[in-house]
Amino acid sequence: MSRFYFNIHDDICTLDLEGSELPDLQAARAYAVTGARSLAADNVLRGDLTLSHRVDILDEAHQIVDAVSFGDAVRIAP
C-alpha cells in the first residue's frame, strides 16, 4: 500500500495533509474521480460548475503524479 495525497484546486486550494493508503495509482485515480464528482455535484447545487477545477494526486514524496479535472470526472450530455 502507498500513501497518496489529494489536493483540491477549485475556488480555493485545499491541501490534503493526511493522505490515504491505496494499493496503486489506478486506485488513487479512481478515488480522485469519485471525489471530483462529489465536489462537482456540490458546485452544481450551488448553481455553478467550473470544469477546469481539479484534484491533484500526489505520491508519498508529495510529487504530483496525476490530476483529475471536474470535466474529466463527469460526462455532460446535451
PDB file of N, CA, C and O in Angstrom, chain B, residues numbered from 101:
ATOM      1  N   MET B 101       0.841  -1.181   0.000  1.00  0.00           N
ATOM      2  CA  MET B 101       0.000   0.000   0.000  1.00  0.00           C
ATOM      3  C   MET B 101       0.883   1.241   0.000  1.00  0.00           C
ATOM      4  O   MET B 101       1.941   1.272   0.628  1.00  0.00           O
ATOM      5  N   SER B 102       0.435   2.238  -0.702  1.00  0.00           N
ATOM      6  CA  SER B 102       1.144   3.513  -0.767  1.00  0.00           C
ATOM      7  C   SER B 102       0.227   4.614  -0.259  1.00  0.00           C
ATOM      8  O   SER B 102      -0.997   4.490  -0.298  1.00  0.00           O
ATOM      9  N   ARG B 103       0.830   5.678   0.211  1.00  0.00           N
ATOM     10  CA  ARG B 103       0.046   6.830   0.656  1.00  0.00           C
ATOM     11  C   ARG B 103       0.005   7.839  -0.487  1.00  0.00           C
ATOM     12  O   ARG B 103       1.032   8.215  -1.052  1.00  0.00           O
ATOM     13  N   PHE B 104      -1.221   8.267  -0.809  1.00  0.00           N
ATOM     14  CA  PHE B 104      -1.447   9.287  -1.821  1.00  0.00           C
ATOM     15  C   PHE B 104      -2.153  10.467  -1.163  1.00  0.00           C
ATOM     16  O   PHE B 104      -2.906  10.311  -0.202  1.00  0.00           O
ATOM     17  N   TYR B 105      -1.886  11.645  -1.709  1.00  0.00           N
ATOM     18  CA  TYR B 105      -2.490  12.877  -1.217  1.00  0.00           C
ATOM     19  C   TYR B 105      -3.318  13.477  -2.336  1.00  0.00           C
ATOM     20  O   TYR B 105      -2.973  13.355  -3.511  1.00  0.00           O
ATOM     21  N   PHE B 106      -4.424  14.133  -1.963  1.00  0.00           N
ATOM     22  CA  PHE B 106      -5.377  14.648  -2.943  1.00  0.00           C
ATOM     23  C   PHE B 106      -5.637  16.124  -2.654  1.00  0.00           C
ATOM     24  O   PHE B 106      -6.454  16.471  -1.801  1.00  0.00           O
ATOM     25  N   ASN B 107      -4.931  16.976  -3.379  1.00  0.00           N
ATOM     26  CA  ASN B 107      -5.094  18.416  -3.203  1.00  0.00           C
ATOM     27  C   ASN B 107      -6.182  18.917  -4.136  1.00  0.00           C
ATOM     28  O   ASN B 107      -6.179  18.619  -5.331  1.00  0.00           O
ATOM     29  N   ILE B 108      -7.108  19.680  -3.580  1.00  0.00           N
ATOM     30  CA  ILE B 108      -8.249  20.187  -4.343  1.00  0.00           C
ATOM     31  C   ILE B 108      -7.963  21.614  -4.785  1.00  0.00           C
ATOM     32  O   ILE B 108      -7.574  22.466  -3.986  1.00  0.00           O
ATOM     33  N   HIS B 109      -8.163  21.854  -6.063  1.00  0.00           N
ATOM     34  CA  HIS B 109      -7.991  23.196  -6.631  1.00  0.00           C
ATOM     35  C   HIS B 109      -9.318  23.609  -7.252  1.00  0.00           C
ATOM     36  O   HIS B 109      -9.606  23.295  -8.407  1.00  0.00           O
ATOM     37  N   ASP B 110     -10.119  24.319  -6.464  1.00  0.00           N
ATOM     38  CA  ASP B 110     -11.347  24.893  -7.013  1.00  0.00           C
ATOM     39  C   ASP B 110     -11.251  26.390  -6.773  1.00  0.00           C
ATOM     40  O   ASP B 110     -10.240  26.984  -7.147  1.00  0.00           O
ATOM     41  N   ASP B 111     -12.216  27.016  -6.188  1.00  0.00           N
ATOM     42  CA  ASP B 111     -12.093  28.456  -5.939  1.00  0.00           C
ATOM     43  C   ASP B 111     -11.014  28.764  -4.911  1.00  0.00           C
ATOM     44  O   ASP B 111     -10.514  29.887  -4.838  1.00  0.00           O
ATOM     45  N   ILE B 112     -10.663  27.765  -4.123  1.00  0.00           N
ATOM     46  CA  ILE B 112      -9.540  27.858  -3.181  1.00  0.00           C
ATOM     47  C   ILE B 112      -8.710  26.588  -3.324  1.00  0.00           C
ATOM     48  O   ILE B 112      -9.147  25.626  -3.955  1.00  0.00           O
ATOM     49  N   CYS B 113      -7.534  26.582  -2.750  1.00  0.00           N
ATOM     50  CA  CYS B 113      -6.680  25.396  -2.778  1.00  0.00           C
ATOM     51  C   CYS B 113      -6.740  24.737  -1.398  1.00  0.00           C
ATOM     52  O   CYS B 113      -6.413  25.359  -0.387  1.00  0.00           O
ATOM     53  N   THR B 114      -7.156  23.485  -1.371  1.00  0.00           N
ATOM     54  CA  THR B 114      -7.238  22.736  -0.126  1.00  0.00           C
ATOM     55  C   THR B 114      -6.220  21.599  -0.186  1.00  0.00           C
ATOM     56  O   THR B 114      -6.316  20.707  -1.029  1.00  0.00           O
ATOM     57  N   LEU B 115      -5.247  21.647   0.717  1.00  0.00           N
ATOM     58  CA  LEU B 115      -4.198  20.634   0.738  1.00  0.00           C
ATOM     59  C   LEU B 115      -4.606  19.464   1.621  1.00  0.00           C
ATOM     60  O   LEU B 115      -5.132  19.659   2.717  1.00  0.00           O
ATOM     61  N   ASP B 116      -4.366  18.271   1.152  1.00  0.00           N
ATOM     62  CA  ASP B 116      -4.614  17.038   1.899  1.00  0.00           C
ATOM     63  C   ASP B 116      -3.368  16.751   2.731  1.00  0.00           C
ATOM     64  O   ASP B 116      -2.335  16.363   2.185  1.00  0.00           O
ATOM     65  N   LEU B 117      -3.454  16.935   4.024  1.00  0.00           N
ATOM     66  CA  LEU B 117      -2.299  16.754   4.900  1.00  0.00           C
ATOM     67  C   LEU B 117      -2.184  15.331   5.435  1.00  0.00           C
ATOM     68  O   LEU B 117      -1.118  14.937   5.908  1.00  0.00           O
ATOM     69  N   GLU B 118      -3.266  14.554   5.369  1.00  0.00           N
ATOM     70  CA  GLU B 118      -3.261  13.188   5.907  1.00  0.00           C
ATOM     71  C   GLU B 118      -2.977  12.133   4.846  1.00  0.00           C
ATOM     72  O   GLU B 118      -2.236  11.182   5.093  1.00  0.00           O
ATOM     73  N   GLY B 119      -3.558  12.298   3.681  1.00  0.00           N
ATOM     74  CA  GLY B 119      -3.412  11.298   2.637  1.00  0.00           C
ATOM     75  C   GLY B 119      -4.267  10.074   2.898  1.00  0.00           C
ATOM     76  O   GLY B 119      -4.932   9.968   3.929  1.00  0.00           O
ATOM     77  N   SER B 120      -4.240   9.154   1.949  1.00  0.00           N
ATOM     78  CA  SER B 120      -4.995   7.905   2.033  1.00  0.00           C
ATOM     79  C   SER B 120      -4.124   6.762   1.550  1.00  0.00           C
ATOM     80  O   SER B 120      -3.388   6.900   0.574  1.00  0.00           O
ATOM     81  N   GLU B 121      -4.210   5.642   2.232  1.00  0.00           N
ATOM     82  CA  GLU B 121      -3.482   4.436   1.837  1.00  0.00           C
ATOM     83  C   GLU B 121      -4.274   3.723   0.758  1.00  0.00           C
ATOM     84  O   GLU B 121      -5.420   3.327   0.971  1.00  0.00           O
ATOM     85  N   LEU B 122      -3.651   3.562  -0.405  1.00  0.00           N
ATOM     86  CA  LEU B 122      -4.298   2.895  -1.527  1.00  0.00           C
ATOM     87  C   LEU B 122      -3.285   1.972  -2.196  1.00  0.00           C
ATOM     88  O   LEU B 122      -2.080   2.199  -2.087  1.00  0.00           O
ATOM     89  N   PRO B 123      -3.761   0.923  -2.896  1.00  0.00           N
ATOM     90  CA  PRO B 123      -2.844  -0.064  -3.452  1.00  0.00           C
ATOM     91  C   PRO B 123      -1.928   0.461  -4.551  1.00  0.00           C
ATOM     92  O   PRO B 123      -0.774   0.043  -4.644  1.00  0.00           O
ATOM     93  N   ASP B 124      -2.435   1.385  -5.396  1.00  0.00           N
ATOM     94  CA  ASP B 124      -1.629   1.831  -6.533  1.00  0.00           C
ATOM     95  C   ASP B 124      -2.217   3.109  -7.120  1.00  0.00           C
ATOM     96  O   ASP B 124      -3.232   3.617  -6.643  1.00  0.00           O
ATOM     97  N   LEU B 125      -1.571   3.615  -8.155  1.00  0.00           N
ATOM     98  CA  LEU B 125      -2.008   4.859  -8.790  1.00  0.00           C
ATOM     99  C   LEU B 125      -3.386   4.711  -9.421  1.00  0.00           C
ATOM    100  O   LEU B 125      -4.174   5.656  -9.406  1.00  0.00           O
ATOM    101  N   GLN B 126      -3.684   3.551  -9.969  1.00  0.00           N
ATOM    102  CA  GLN B 126      -5.007   3.332 -10.561  1.00  0.00           C
ATOM    103  C   GLN B 126      -6.096   3.492  -9.509  1.00  0.00           C
ATOM    104  O   GLN B 126      -7.122   4.116  -9.778  1.00  0.00           O
ATOM    105  N   ALA B 127      -5.896   2.946  -8.329  1.00  0.00           N
ATOM    106  CA  ALA B 127      -6.862   3.093  -7.238  1.00  0.00           C
ATOM    107  C   ALA B 127      -6.931   4.546  -6.776  1.00  0.00           C
ATOM    108  O   ALA B 127      -8.005   5.047  -6.441  1.00  0.00           O
ATOM    109  N   ALA B 128      -5.781   5.220  -6.758  1.00  0.00           N
ATOM    110  CA  ALA B 128      -5.755   6.630  -6.363  1.00  0.00           C
ATOM    111  C   ALA B 128      -6.534   7.473  -7.368  1.00  0.00           C
ATOM    112  O   ALA B 128      -7.253   8.394  -6.980  1.00  0.00           O
ATOM    113  N   ARG B 129      -6.397   7.167  -8.648  1.00  0.00           N
ATOM    114  CA  ARG B 129      -7.142   7.925  -9.666  1.00  0.00           C
ATOM    115  C   ARG B 129      -8.643   7.696  -9.507  1.00  0.00           C
ATOM    116  O   ARG B 129      -9.422   8.644  -9.603  1.00  0.00           O
ATOM    117  N   ALA B 130      -9.059   6.456  -9.266  1.00  0.00           N
ATOM    118  CA  ALA B 130     -10.479   6.163  -9.057  1.00  0.00           C
ATOM    119  C   ALA B 130     -11.007   6.928  -7.839  1.00  0.00           C
ATOM    120  O   ALA B 130     -12.123   7.446  -7.861  1.00  0.00           O
ATOM    121  N   TYR B 131     -10.204   6.994  -6.791  1.00  0.00           N
ATOM    122  CA  TYR B 131     -10.563   7.740  -5.580  1.00  0.00           C
ATOM    123  C   TYR B 131     -10.726   9.227  -5.908  1.00  0.00           C
ATOM    124  O   TYR B 131     -11.666   9.870  -5.440  1.00  0.00           O
ATOM    125  N   ALA B 132      -9.807   9.770  -6.713  1.00  0.00           N
ATOM    126  CA  ALA B 132      -9.864  11.178  -7.095  1.00  0.00           C
ATOM    127  C   ALA B 132     -11.067  11.460  -7.987  1.00  0.00           C
ATOM    128  O   ALA B 132     -11.692  12.513  -7.857  1.00  0.00           O
ATOM    129  N   VAL B 133     -11.400  10.555  -8.878  1.00  0.00           N
ATOM    130  CA  VAL B 133     -12.580  10.728  -9.736  1.00  0.00           C
ATOM    131  C   VAL B 133     -13.840  10.793  -8.882  1.00  0.00           C
ATOM    132  O   VAL B 133     -14.692  11.654  -9.103  1.00  0.00           O
ATOM    133  N   THR B 134     -13.967   9.904  -7.920  1.00  0.00           N
ATOM    134  CA  THR B 134     -15.126   9.911  -7.031  1.00  0.00           C
ATOM    135  C   THR B 134     -15.204  11.235  -6.267  1.00  0.00           C
ATOM    136  O   THR B 134     -16.277  11.826  -6.146  1.00  0.00           O
ATOM    137  N   GLY B 135     -14.070  11.692  -5.756  1.00  0.00           N
ATOM    138  CA  GLY B 135     -14.040  12.968  -5.041  1.00  0.00           C
ATOM    139  C   GLY B 135     -14.386  14.139  -5.939  1.00  0.00           C
ATOM    140  O   GLY B 135     -15.136  15.027  -5.534  1.00  0.00           O
ATOM    141  N   ALA B 136     -13.851  14.155  -7.151  1.00  0.00           N
ATOM    142  CA  ALA B 136     -14.140  15.234  -8.093  1.00  0.00           C
ATOM    143  C   ALA B 136     -15.620  15.254  -8.460  1.00  0.00           C
ATOM    144  O   ALA B 136     -16.207  16.328  -8.597  1.00  0.00           O
ATOM    145  N   ARG B 137     -16.222  14.096  -8.618  1.00  0.00           N
ATOM    146  CA  ARG B 137     -17.664  14.031  -8.921  1.00  0.00           C
ATOM    147  C   ARG B 137     -18.484  14.592  -7.771  1.00  0.00           C
ATOM    148  O   ARG B 137     -19.448  15.326  -7.986  1.00  0.00           O
ATOM    149  N   SER B 138     -18.105  14.249  -6.566  1.00  0.00           N
ATOM    150  CA  SER B 138     -18.818  14.765  -5.398  1.00  0.00           C
ATOM    151  C   SER B 138     -18.690  16.283  -5.300  1.00  0.00           C
ATOM    152  O   SER B 138     -19.673  16.979  -5.046  1.00  0.00           O
ATOM    153  N   LEU B 139     -17.495  16.783  -5.498  1.00  0.00           N
ATOM    154  CA  LEU B 139     -17.274  18.233  -5.454  1.00  0.00           C
ATOM    155  C   LEU B 139     -18.016  18.937  -6.586  1.00  0.00           C
ATOM    156  O   LEU B 139     -18.594  20.005  -6.382  1.00  0.00           O
ATOM    157  N   ALA B 140     -18.001  18.342  -7.776  1.00  0.00           N
ATOM    158  CA  ALA B 140     -18.716  18.926  -8.908  1.00  0.00           C
ATOM    159  C   ALA B 140     -20.212  18.988  -8.609  1.00  0.00           C
ATOM    160  O   ALA B 140     -20.866  19.987  -8.907  1.00  0.00           O
ATOM    161  N   ALA B 141     -20.750  17.923  -8.023  1.00  0.00           N
ATOM    162  CA  ALA B 141     -22.174  17.902  -7.673  1.00  0.00           C
ATOM    163  C   ALA B 141     -22.500  18.998  -6.657  1.00  0.00           C
ATOM    164  O   ALA B 141     -23.532  19.660  -6.769  1.00  0.00           O
ATOM    165  N   ASP B 142     -21.636  19.189  -5.678  1.00  0.00           N
ATOM    166  CA  ASP B 142     -21.842  20.270  -4.705  1.00  0.00           C
ATOM    167  C   ASP B 142     -21.862  21.624  -5.398  1.00  0.00           C
ATOM    168  O   ASP B 142     -22.669  22.490  -5.061  1.00  0.00           O
ATOM    169  N   ASN B 143     -20.964  21.805  -6.375  1.00  0.00           N
ATOM    170  CA  ASN B 143     -20.919  23.062  -7.130  1.00  0.00           C
ATOM    171  C   ASN B 143     -22.213  23.269  -7.913  1.00  0.00           C
ATOM    172  O   ASN B 143     -22.758  24.372  -7.930  1.00  0.00           O
ATOM    173  N   VAL B 144     -22.700  22.223  -8.553  1.00  0.00           N
ATOM    174  CA  VAL B 144     -23.938  22.330  -9.323  1.00  0.00           C
ATOM    175  C   VAL B 144     -25.093  22.713  -8.407  1.00  0.00           C
ATOM    176  O   VAL B 144     -25.940  23.522  -8.788  1.00  0.00           O
ATOM    177  N   LEU B 145     -25.139  22.149  -7.215  1.00  0.00           N
ATOM    178  CA  LEU B 145     -26.204  22.502  -6.268  1.00  0.00           C
ATOM    179  C   LEU B 145     -26.154  23.976  -5.881  1.00  0.00           C
ATOM    180  O   LEU B 145     -27.175  24.571  -5.536  1.00  0.00           O
ATOM    181  N   ARG B 146     -24.953  24.561  -5.942  1.00  0.00           N
ATOM    182  CA  ARG B 146     -24.817  25.994  -5.660  1.00  0.00           C
ATOM    183  C   ARG B 146     -25.083  26.833  -6.904  1.00  0.00           C
ATOM    184  O   ARG B 146     -25.136  28.060  -6.832  1.00  0.00           O
ATOM    185  N   GLY B 147     -25.250  26.166  -8.045  1.00  0.00           N
ATOM    186  CA  GLY B 147     -25.609  26.871  -9.262  1.00  0.00           C
ATOM    187  C   GLY B 147     -24.479  27.135 -10.230  1.00  0.00           C
ATOM    188  O   GLY B 147     -24.656  27.874 -11.198  1.00  0.00           O
ATOM    189  N   ASP B 148     -23.321  26.549  -9.988  1.00  0.00           N
ATOM    190  CA  ASP B 148     -22.215  26.750 -10.933  1.00  0.00           C
ATOM    191  C   ASP B 148     -21.350  25.508 -11.012  1.00  0.00           C
ATOM    192  O   ASP B 148     -21.393  24.640 -10.140  1.00  0.00           O
ATOM    193  N   LEU B 149     -20.569  25.442 -12.069  1.00  0.00           N
ATOM    194  CA  LEU B 149     -19.625  24.339 -12.234  1.00  0.00           C
ATOM    195  C   LEU B 149     -18.489  24.817 -13.122  1.00  0.00           C
ATOM    196  O   LEU B 149     -18.717  25.273 -14.242  1.00  0.00           O
ATOM    197  N   THR B 150     -17.276  24.714 -12.625  1.00  0.00           N
ATOM    198  CA  THR B 150     -16.104  25.075 -13.400  1.00  0.00           C
ATOM    199  C   THR B 150     -15.374  23.780 -13.739  1.00  0.00           C
ATOM    200  O   THR B 150     -14.791  23.138 -12.865  1.00  0.00           O
ATOM    201  N   LEU B 151     -15.411  23.407 -15.007  1.00  0.00           N
ATOM    202  CA  LEU B 151     -14.862  22.117 -15.428  1.00  0.00           C
ATOM    203  C   LEU B 151     -13.355  22.026 -15.273  1.00  0.00           C
ATOM    204  O   LEU B 151     -12.809  20.924 -15.231  1.00  0.00           O
ATOM    205  N   SER B 152     -12.672  23.157 -15.186  1.00  0.00           N
ATOM    206  CA  SER B 152     -11.210  23.121 -15.046  1.00  0.00           C
ATOM    207  C   SER B 152     -10.752  22.956 -13.592  1.00  0.00           C
ATOM    208  O   SER B 152      -9.567  22.729 -13.344  1.00  0.00           O
ATOM    209  N   HIS B 153     -11.668  23.066 -12.636  1.00  0.00           N
ATOM    210  CA  HIS B 153     -11.283  22.771 -11.254  1.00  0.00           C
ATOM    211  C   HIS B 153     -10.788  21.337 -11.217  1.00  0.00           C
ATOM    212  O   HIS B 153     -11.200  20.514 -12.035  1.00  0.00           O
ATOM    213  N   ARG B 154      -9.899  21.031 -10.265  1.00  0.00           N
ATOM    214  CA  ARG B 154      -9.276  19.705 -10.323  1.00  0.00           C
ATOM    215  C   ARG B 154      -8.859  19.183  -8.946  1.00  0.00           C
ATOM    216  O   ARG B 154      -8.825  19.906  -7.950  1.00  0.00           O
ATOM    217  N   VAL B 155      -8.547  17.898  -8.951  1.00  0.00           N
ATOM    218  CA  VAL B 155      -7.946  17.217  -7.809  1.00  0.00           C
ATOM    219  C   VAL B 155      -6.586  16.720  -8.277  1.00  0.00           C
ATOM    220  O   VAL B 155      -6.503  15.891  -9.184  1.00  0.00           O
ATOM    221  N   ASP B 156      -5.521  17.223  -7.662  1.00  0.00           N
ATOM    222  CA  ASP B 156      -4.174  16.727  -7.960  1.00  0.00           C
ATOM    223  C   ASP B 156      -3.888  15.515  -7.086  1.00  0.00           C
ATOM    224  O   ASP B 156      -4.216  15.505  -5.899  1.00  0.00           O
ATOM    225  N   ILE B 157      -3.283  14.504  -7.672  1.00  0.00           N
ATOM    226  CA  ILE B 157      -2.890  13.301  -6.940  1.00  0.00           C
ATOM    227  C   ILE B 157      -1.385  13.374  -6.721  1.00  0.00           C
ATOM    228  O   ILE B 157      -0.619  13.495  -7.677  1.00  0.00           O
ATOM    229  N   LEU B 158      -0.963  13.299  -5.459  1.00  0.00           N
ATOM    230  CA  LEU B 158       0.448  13.360  -5.114  1.00  0.00           C
ATOM    231  C   LEU B 158       0.881  12.038  -4.494  1.00  0.00           C
ATOM    232  O   LEU B 158       0.102  11.382  -3.803  1.00  0.00           O
ATOM    233  N   ASP B 159       2.124  11.655  -4.744  1.00  0.00           N
ATOM    234  CA  ASP B 159       2.660  10.426  -4.160  1.00  0.00           C
ATOM    235  C   ASP B 159       3.216  10.700  -2.757  1.00  0.00           C
ATOM    236  O   ASP B 159       3.059  11.797  -2.220  1.00  0.00           O
ATOM    237  N   GLU B 160       3.863   9.696  -2.179  1.00  0.00           N
ATOM    238  CA  GLU B 160       4.388   9.822  -0.811  1.00  0.00           C
ATOM    239  C   GLU B 160       5.435  10.919  -0.683  1.00  0.00           C
ATOM    240  O   GLU B 160       5.640  11.453   0.407  1.00  0.00           O
ATOM    241  N   ALA B 161       6.098  11.260  -1.779  1.00  0.00           N
ATOM    242  CA  ALA B 161       7.103  12.320  -1.773  1.00  0.00           C
ATOM    243  C   ALA B 161       6.477  13.693  -2.061  1.00  0.00           C
ATOM    244  O   ALA B 161       7.180  14.692  -2.220  1.00  0.00           O
ATOM    245  N   HIS B 162       5.141  13.716  -2.122  1.00  0.00           N
ATOM    246  CA  HIS B 162       4.372  14.936  -2.404  1.00  0.00           C
ATOM    247  C   HIS B 162       4.659  15.495  -3.795  1.00  0.00           C
ATOM    248  O   HIS B 162       4.639  16.708  -4.004  1.00  0.00           O
ATOM    249  N   GLN B 163       4.928  14.588  -4.750  1.00  0.00           N
ATOM    250  CA  GLN B 163       5.099  14.955  -6.144  1.00  0.00           C
ATOM    251  C   GLN B 163       3.793  14.643  -6.885  1.00  0.00           C
ATOM    252  O   GLN B 163       3.197  13.585  -6.683  1.00  0.00           O
ATOM    253  N   ILE B 164       3.359  15.565  -7.735  1.00  0.00           N
ATOM    254  CA  ILE B 164       2.131  15.331  -8.496  1.00  0.00           C
ATOM    255  C   ILE B 164       2.375  14.202  -9.494  1.00  0.00           C
ATOM    256  O   ILE B 164       3.303  14.255 -10.301  1.00  0.00           O
ATOM    257  N   VAL B 165       1.520  13.179  -9.421  1.00  0.00           N
ATOM    258  CA  VAL B 165       1.646  12.037 -10.325  1.00  0.00           C
ATOM    259  C   VAL B 165       0.470  11.940 -11.295  1.00  0.00           C
ATOM    260  O   VAL B 165       0.535  11.202 -12.278  1.00  0.00           O
ATOM    261  N   ASP B 166      -0.597  12.677 -11.025  1.00  0.00           N
ATOM    262  CA  ASP B 166      -1.763  12.678 -11.904  1.00  0.00           C
ATOM    263  C   ASP B 166      -2.688  13.793 -11.440  1.00  0.00           C
ATOM    264  O   ASP B 166      -2.493  14.364 -10.367  1.00  0.00           O
ATOM    265  N   ALA B 167      -3.684  14.099 -12.241  1.00  0.00           N
ATOM    266  CA  ALA B 167      -4.691  15.092 -11.875  1.00  0.00           C
ATOM    267  C   ALA B 167      -6.003  14.714 -12.535  1.00  0.00           C
ATOM    268  O   ALA B 167      -6.021  14.146 -13.628  1.00  0.00           O
ATOM    269  N   VAL B 168      -7.099  15.031 -11.865  1.00  0.00           N
ATOM    270  CA  VAL B 168      -8.429  14.770 -12.396  1.00  0.00           C
ATOM    271  C   VAL B 168      -9.206  16.081 -12.354  1.00  0.00           C
ATOM    272  O   VAL B 168      -9.504  16.600 -11.278  1.00  0.00           O
ATOM    273  N   SER B 169      -9.534  16.616 -13.533  1.00  0.00           N
ATOM    274  CA  SER B 169     -10.363  17.823 -13.558  1.00  0.00           C
ATOM    275  C   SER B 169     -11.817  17.427 -13.384  1.00  0.00           C
ATOM    276  O   SER B 169     -12.201  16.283 -13.629  1.00  0.00           O
ATOM    277  N   PHE B 170     -12.619  18.391 -12.956  1.00  0.00           N
ATOM    278  CA  PHE B 170     -14.048  18.103 -12.829  1.00  0.00           C
ATOM    279  C   PHE B 170     -14.601  17.684 -14.185  1.00  0.00           C
ATOM    280  O   PHE B 170     -15.472  16.818 -14.262  1.00  0.00           O
ATOM    281  N   GLY B 171     -14.092  18.301 -15.261  1.00  0.00           N
ATOM    282  CA  GLY B 171     -14.536  17.945 -16.600  1.00  0.00           C
ATOM    283  C   GLY B 171     -14.185  16.524 -16.989  1.00  0.00           C
ATOM    284  O   GLY B 171     -14.920  15.888 -17.744  1.00  0.00           O
ATOM    285  N   ASP B 172     -13.055  16.010 -16.474  1.00  0.00           N
ATOM    286  CA  ASP B 172     -12.674  14.616 -16.723  1.00  0.00           C
ATOM    287  C   ASP B 172     -13.547  13.635 -15.951  1.00  0.00           C
ATOM    288  O   ASP B 172     -13.709  12.482 -16.350  1.00  0.00           O
ATOM    289  N   ALA B 173     -14.108  14.111 -14.837  1.00  0.00           N
ATOM    290  CA  ALA B 173     -14.817  13.210 -13.922  1.00  0.00           C
ATOM    291  C   ALA B 173     -16.295  13.049 -14.253  1.00  0.00           C
ATOM    292  O   ALA B 173     -16.948  12.129 -13.760  1.00  0.00           O
ATOM    293  N   VAL B 174     -16.824  13.942 -15.086  1.00  0.00           N
ATOM    294  CA  VAL B 174     -18.258  13.880 -15.405  1.00  0.00           C
ATOM    295  C   VAL B 174     -18.443  13.856 -16.914  1.00  0.00           C
ATOM    296  O   VAL B 174     -17.574  14.281 -17.675  1.00  0.00           O
ATOM    297  N   ARG B 175     -19.574  13.358 -17.316  1.00  0.00           N
ATOM    298  CA  ARG B 175     -19.970  13.398 -18.726  1.00  0.00           C
ATOM    299  C   ARG B 175     -21.134  14.364 -18.819  1.00  0.00           C
ATOM    300  O   ARG B 175     -22.121  14.226 -18.097  1.00  0.00           O
ATOM    301  N   ILE B 176     -21.021  15.335 -19.697  1.00  0.00           N
ATOM    302  CA  ILE B 176     -22.090  16.314 -19.866  1.00  0.00           C
ATOM    303  C   ILE B 176     -22.775  16.021 -21.193  1.00  0.00           C
ATOM    304  O   ILE B 176     -22.158  16.070 -22.257  1.00  0.00           O
ATOM    305  N   ALA B 177     -24.054  15.717 -21.106  1.00  0.00           N
ATOM    306  CA  ALA B 177     -24.832  15.382 -22.297  1.00  0.00           C
ATOM    307  C   ALA B 177     -25.749  16.551 -22.629  1.00  0.00           C
ATOM    308  O   ALA B 177     -26.182  17.276 -21.734  1.00  0.00           O
ATOM    309  N   PRO B 178     -26.043  16.734 -23.900  1.00  0.00           N
ATOM    310  CA  PRO B 178     -26.948  17.829 -24.290  1.00  0.00           C
ATOM    311  C   PRO B 178     -28.366  17.595 -23.809  1.00  0.00           C
ATOM    312  O   PRO B 178     -29.245  18.421 -24.054  1.00  0.00           O
TER     313      PRO B 178
END
